[in-house]
Amino acid sequence: MAVTWPTEVWRDEIFQTLEQAHRLAFGYGIVPWEFRTGIRSWLVPGLLAGVMKLAPESTGSRGVLFLVNVALCFASLAPVATAIAWARRAGIRAAWVAGLVCAIWFELVFFSSKALTEVFAGYALAAALLWTVRAREEKGRRPLLVAGALLGLVLGLRFHLAPAALVAFWWACRDDWKRWGWMALGAGAVLLGFGLLDAVTWSWPFQSILLNFWINVVEHKAESFGESPVWEYPVSLARVWGWGAIPLLVLGALGARRAPVLAWAALAILVSHSFVSHKEYRFLFPLLVLVVLAAALGIVELLRTRRRLGLLGALAFLFASASGALRYDFRDMAPLAENADKKEPMNVWTFRRGELEVMRLAGMQPDLCGLGIFVLGWGDTGGYTWLHRDVPFLEFRPEHPPERVLYANYAIGPRSLGESWGPYSVVRCEYDACLLKRPGGCSGQYDLNVELARTGH
């Protein structure tokens, strides 16, 4: 999925991680407001930059993105490995069944290609809860330290998951303060690493966490991007899952009997996120991982005790995943009001694929000296990560002066523009986006980052 079927559903999956990694690796890229104010950690971009640098220079963006997507593919196996480890006590066959269940749920497959911190945090949370259970059942400090370290990673990546982390701490330690201490030591060691990274890359320790909380929660910056009612997430989940919610949740409930901490942590995520005004479906990814993991354990339990019923449950899960994949539509995802007026399907499996492909195509043009964008916004493209050419990159809007076209001899825009737009004519179209070109070269200097800083974007 990550390697062969690129999409861009949320701007953050590129501009908060991949684009910043591209800046580190190659020295140029778009800087969004979050990285101008310093409310994002450099951990994920730094790791991805190391992957990008491995790509041969001659392969262009294709080579860079191939290596990144391979890395994302391997990362996406984390829930599978967690499920296998969790079900191993029931036997090797049961363990592989659990892993397979996690591997085929359509949402986990879709998000496998998304370089989002909530995705990585979801992977880490599942592993953390596994070690939380081990810490509760086994004696010794090691499970407590490992569980704590993984929870520290979760919080460093996504501090919004603190309620789920608190559930995990309580589950492992209860009223044993010595155990709380060992678990906190593991978490603190990892969080200290995040703090030191911020001190080196920004201005002070834990800046990306504390300043993020201050700006988005205290100053309500996040709410400027839209607000949704408290019931939005349950409604959105019901719309995305459809009838598949029945086998998923029934199997999940059976699995939660074996591992109740999964249900409590998932509930903590749902409740705490529901009371945050700004909602996006992707924020629930850690919950999705836990629900699917619980369903996998439920199938294993049924296969162990009632084989025929277990096979029926597995079949129902498979059909639920296939049905969900076929219906997967961005209009069903929070924030629902944002797309309420959209009549045409918004299939997430092909979302903005055309824009990404023409960006890569533009970067392959030997005479490219500047790239403009018609109708689309800069966030609707793959940025310099997909362009992979250090040339001016700018938007064309009706209010802009006509001479702005001199900055760019190529442009991209929706297929609906027709065969030409001003001095530009179509070179090639991919899906619903086209690459356009005008005669001549480029003149003048333009920096999109200067304009973004001026407008606050």
Phi, psi and omega in degrees: 000307184295325185277320191253350187225071185288141175216163171224103180265320180239137180304323186298332183295340176252307193278346176263347183228293185297316182294322178288327173296320178297321177300315180294318186283323189236354172091003178211152181165170180278136181250104177285170186299329181298325180271348170281326181270345176080042180250017177232139177286149178271005184299302183295312176302323180296316178295317180292327178297321177298322177293316181299322183294343179284344183287133175301140184300327184289344184275350178061208183294332181298315179292319179300310184289328178299313180294320178299315182291327174297318177298319178295324177299313180296320179298324183291349177281353182302312178297327178296313179297321178297316179297319179298314180296322183292322185267003187298331180297334180276002179114161182298316182298316179297322180297316180290327174298314179299317178297319180296320179301315179293331183283339187253354179293129192300326182288323176292326175295314181297313183286352180298338181263006186258118178274069182246141181296328179291334176290311179296323177295323177296318177300314182293324181295319179300315178295322180298320180290327174300313180288334175296317177296318178297321179296327179285325186269334186251154175272163178105167185271335188303309179301324179294317180294318180293314178301316179297318179298317179294322177292327174297320176297317178303312183290325177293324179282323187207090184296344179296345181270014180304319178301320178293321178296322178296321176301316181296317178300313181297319182296322183277330191247329184051239184259017179269098186291335177293320177293320175304320182296315179294320179293319178295327178298316178297315179294318182296323180298317180289317179297327176299323176299318176298319180296317179295321178299317177296321180297325181280318187267336177243221185254330183207160183301141177061023181299317184295337178269307185291316180290325175300312179299316182297312185289313187277329183260307183288313181271357174063032178299319182301327182293340178292345178266006177125146178235148180226155180291165185296333183271005186300316184295312177302320178296317181296317178299318179297321180289321180290314183282328183060219180295339180297344177298330183294302178296325181298312184284325177295313178295322178297321178295321177296317178294325180292338175295329179275328181223076184301334182299332177296316181292317181295319179292318178297318179296321178298321178294312183298313183293311183295320180289330181294333181267007171265127188297315181277120185236137171221139186303325183297335179297340181273003185305316177303323176297317180301318180299316182293320180295315180294320177298318177296320178296321178298317178293327177295318178296317179300317180296319178293318179296329181284324186257323181222088191303313182297318178294325177295318177296321178295318178296318179296319179295318178297320178297316180298314179293324178297320179293317179296317179296316179297321180296320181291330182261001188300110188225133183298335180293341180272355186262143174297141002279122186294325183296333183297327183242017184297331183268002181279125181265326182280147177302146177239074184294116184289342180289341179236013187298121179056023178295322179300316180299319180294317182294320180286333173296316178294321178297319179299319180295342180272354182281120184296333182264011179295125176234357177182147183232125176257164180232122175263134174067310180292159172261164181301330180285350179269005181247179177272006180062198179290343177299319179270329178287312178055039174220132183275075180229161177303142183224118190211159178268145172250118179232157183306327183281352180281149178293148182301326183291355178298334181295343181293341178286339189222127176266351174236158177210159173236154180190172179292150179302333182295349177295336183095198185280342182209159178211104185062229180280359185264145174230156187290133173264312182194149178241145174231118183056242184254018180231152183228151171260131182239158181217146173243159177293153175091180181257212183236155176217150180088167180244138179217139178229111180300325182296327177295317179292321179295320178295323181292322183268352178082017180265000000 
